[in-house]
Amino acid sequence: MDFLNAFIVGGALCGIGQILIDRTKLTPARILTGYVVAGVILSAFNLYAPLADYGGAGATVPLTGFGHLLAKGVKKAVDAEGFVGIFKGGVTAAAAGICASVFFGLLAALIFKTKEK
């Protein structure tokens, strides 16, 4: 059942993104940032945590999940450190994912060569 829930939630998030691409003049970059901000806003109102619990990786892997992770990190750091946590919390919570992205991006750049047009 976990796989089905993840498929439904992840598919719905991707479907919304595809509708935004097809029906609006929003660029992919604006949709990307909109998804991250939507994850932060939904987390601020405690609406994303139940979705993440239900959908598992279908809700935590997409960009809205990244926004949710940032918001959770900021909340935890503000509770522990006060005002400074606003600046440290999000990056601290997402550090492993950010490092993995940089590492695998570098690895791909070293393995594959770009083609000139």
Number of C-alpha atoms within 10 A of each C-alpha: 6 12 11 11 18 22 17 15 21 20 14 14 17 15 12 12 17 14 10 15 14 10 9 9 9 13 10 13 9 11 16 16 14 17 20 20 19 18 26 23 17 17 22 15 9 12 14 22 21 12 18 19 14 15 20 20 18 25 29 23 13 18 21 26 25 22 26 28 24 24 23 20 21 24 19 17 21 17 13 12 13 12 12 12 18 18 12 16 24 22 16 16 19 16 12 10 12 12 11 11 12 11 12 11 11 11 11 11 11 9 7 8 8 6 5 4 3
